[in-house]
């Protein structure tokens, strides 16, 4: 039995075994809505099409990705903010599972992991929405656009960074941020909020922040976006006002990744994105990344891991409030991978580099240790609510999340065959 001093062991003991749902990869009965606004893609392997039911309302999809956020990162934030008894907002969801994160190379990077979530395909590290043979892969964001839905990307990193990029761009190297930014604007992603102003400007311009742009093609993508109908802001204090009047919204709030303390916060950016996206009667897809949890974990910086995870949780709470009275909203919270091999203890271990004592609200101390500064293969938690969220119970490959979102996107009514319930 796991000891009270070893929450990671306790978390592992609570993981479901690789059950029939995850292991058989969704041998599901799907019934397609005949009145769907666009023709859905052909069913994936293991799916069966039968007669269509009456059409359901469009489903909003909000995907939260805590970059580098494993179970220990979530537990540390929970303990720091609420102690051992209470929960984070992301814990108050009826369905829970675990996603395996390996890429085709084994330990994943953010590009390959985000590609798996965005497209349902494993790929090589560094590649974005492309398979290992350099073929572009359709993303859930693109599928939503084809259905006539609004789409958005929000991150505290550069908006052209690996995780948001995998949903709206197709490049063989994540470092091709100039190409990624251009593809995002040309694709007319409805909402783009994050850092990375330099990637949108030529070297002759500094924009709102001190560093000059770095686009080698000399283009001013901010001006091009405005000409395409975007409302642009670089002022966090002005974001909500800008969102109220925008049909498309571009907000860039730093030269590169946003600096702490983040302004606007991830919660504020999420709120602004929802204001714009919810105007679309066809529904929307939104991806929100807590991108700097990973950066803090790479540095084995427990305090900023906790702070960034709590800020991420505040954004989840905004989405949950939005979903009240909107039962057609699917919310998924997960991670692309775990970073740092973070582990927690309620007693000092004496390990090199141990962080602590960190203090719970009731005065109870706890300590953080790390196995290193890189990504790991530890499965990451998934919590979800809304349409078809029950399909995220169990343990599965991260590509499974794409399949569930695709089913929700095209209003498929899904049930698990009786054989899987035995």
Helices and strands as residue ranges (DSSP letters): H 7-14, H 20-23, E 28-31, E 47-50, E 60-66, H 71-82, G 89-91, E 95-100, H 110-119, H 140-146, E 150-158, H 162-168, H 177-186, E 191-195, G 197-200, H 221-227, E 230-233, G 236-238, H 239-244, E 248-252, H 266-277, E 284-290, H 292-298, H 302-323, E 329-334, E 338-339, E 343-345, E 355-359, E 365-369, E 375-376, E 380-385, G 389-392, E 394-397, H 399-409, E 413-416, H 418-421
